[in-house]
């Protein structure tokens, strides 16, 4: 029997859907066929009439039809005043639909940072939140004790947008019964257990503190240009976008879009510092050792790095 999937778009831009459609080897449709997944509804792909969609949704909410995978894209909108009427389906708050379907589903996936943590949509005026997290706090819309029928919490697949291979790989692990170890933020460790920095092609420049203060060169983007790679867990330098590139390879600082605090209040392209020392240090590095090491590293930087001769 096919595994059923229902995709609901809540408070978000739909970018995760368009990311998913970029999957090429295999494609999204190929993956559905291989894994025997039946898409009951996807707002960008399904061709049912409104009345047909309503019947599908009613059968899922009543429990008359089994739901294996619930994917929610975008934050849960609770405003105004907790009513949820800022985001509705046929005059019914989507938050009520999400709450009911989540308790019917075998697995619940928060696709993208808005669904995972609130993200860009998490503005106080719309009372938006992630499914089971609100920024860095566990709880969110469904509550910290929520478990899907599988016994798992909401599986967070953050990213703005989420990488398509992360979505398809998670589908595969769930359907095939493969182990799915989760991080402390309830994200699959296979994809979110590594720092963006770990696969960055500018690592050697970082280690010797060969810094860039403007765009277009080969040096490290962390010290002046706001790169969050040394603090951000995600797959972007492990799974290249379109199998070719990532922000840091293209000379753009990592924004930290897979983390609960995204978007931060500080400017993207500026590294906060005190007397030239970044306020936010790389994960696992204490300030005293950083001060001692980075000064020596900069002094010992090879000439080829200072001259930006190493390829990235």
HUFEN-V30569 format. One record per backbone hydrogen bond with DSSP energy under -1.0 kcal/mol. CO is the residue of the C=O (numbers start at 1). NH is the residue of the N-H. E is the energy in kcal/mol with one decimal. If there is no record, write none. Layout:
CO:NH:E + CO:NH:E
This chain:
3:38:-3.6 + 4:69:-2.7 + 5:40:-2.8 + 5:41:-1.0 + 6:71:-2.6 + 8:73:-2.7 + 10:12:-1.5 + 11:75:-2.5 + 14:18:-1.5 + 15:19:-2.1 + 16:20:-2.4 + 17:21:-1.9 + 19:22:-1.7 + 20:23:-1.6 + 27:31:-2.3 + 28:32:-2.1 + 29:33:-1.9 + 30:34:-2.5 + 31:35:-2.6 + 32:37:-2.5 + 36:3:-2.8 + 38:5:-2.4 + 41:7:-2.7 + 42:45:-1.0 + 42:46:-2.9 + 49:53:-2.7 + 50:54:-2.3 + 51:55:-1.9 + 52:56:-2.0 + 53:57:-2.8 + 54:58:-2.7 + 55:59:-2.1 + 56:60:-1.7 + 57:61:-2.6 + 58:62:-2.0 + 59:64:-1.1 + 59:65:-1.9 + 67:106:-1.3 + 68:107:-2.6 + 69:6:-2.5 + 70:109:-3.1 + 71:8:-3.0 + 72:111:-2.5 + 73:10:-3.7 + 75:11:-2.9 + 76:129:-1.6 + 78:84:-1.5 + 79:86:-2.2 + 80:83:-1.8 + 84:87:-1.6 + 87:94:-2.5 + 89:92:-1.4 + 92:89:-2.8 + 93:97:-1.2 + 94:98:-3.0 + 95:99:-2.3 + 96:100:-2.1 + 97:101:-2.8 + 98:102:-2.6 + 99:103:-1.1 + 101:105:-1.9 + 105:149:-2.3 + 106:150:-1.8 + 107:70:-2.4 + 108:155:-2.8 + 109:72:-2.6 + 110:157:-2.8 + 112:116:-1.8 + 113:117:-3.2 + 114:118:-1.4 + 115:131:-3.0 + 117:135:-3.0 + 119:122:-1.4 + 121:123:-2.9 + 123:126:-1.1 + 123:128:-1.1 + 126:79:-2.2 + 127:78:-1.3 + 129:76:-2.8 + 130:141:-2.0 + 131:142:-3.3 + 132:139:-3.1 + 133:130:-1.3 + 134:137:-2.0 + 137:134:-3.0 + 139:143:-2.4 + 143:146:-1.5 + 148:151:-2.2 + 152:148:-3.0 + 155:110:-2.4 + 157:112:-2.7 + 159:113:-1.7 + 163:167:-1.4 + 164:168:-2.4 + 165:169:-2.3 + 166:170:-2.0 + 167:171:-2.2 + 168:172:-2.4 + 169:173:-2.3 + 170:174:-2.4 + 171:175:-2.7 + 172:176:-2.5 + 173:178:-1.8 + 181:189:-2.7 + 183:186:-2.0 + 186:156:-2.8 + 187:183:-2.9 + 188:191:-1.3 + 188:192:-2.6 + 189:193:-1.6 + 194:234:-2.2 + 197:200:-1.5 + 200:203:-1.3 + 202:206:-1.9 + 203:207:-2.6 + 204:208:-1.5 + 205:210:-3.0 + 206:209:-1.5 + 210:220:-2.8 + 220:212:-2.3 + 221:227:-1.8 + 224:271:-1.3 + 228:231:-2.1 + 229:197:-1.9 + 230:283:-2.3 + 232:196:-2.9 + 235:238:-1.9 + 235:239:-3.9 + 240:243:-1.8 + 241:244:-2.1 + 241:245:-1.8 + 245:241:-3.1 + 246:250:-1.8 + 247:252:-3.2 + 254:228:-1.8 + 256:259:-1.7 + 259:262:-1.7 + 272:279:-2.3 + 274:277:-1.8 + 277:274:-2.4 + 282:285:-2.0 + 286:290:-2.0 + 287:291:-2.5 + 288:292:-1.7 + 289:293:-2.7 + 290:294:-2.6 + 292:296:-1.2 + 293:297:-2.7 + 294:298:-2.3 + 295:299:-1.5 + 296:300:-1.7 + 302:306:-2.0 + 303:307:-2.4 + 304:309:-3.6 + 305:308:-1.9
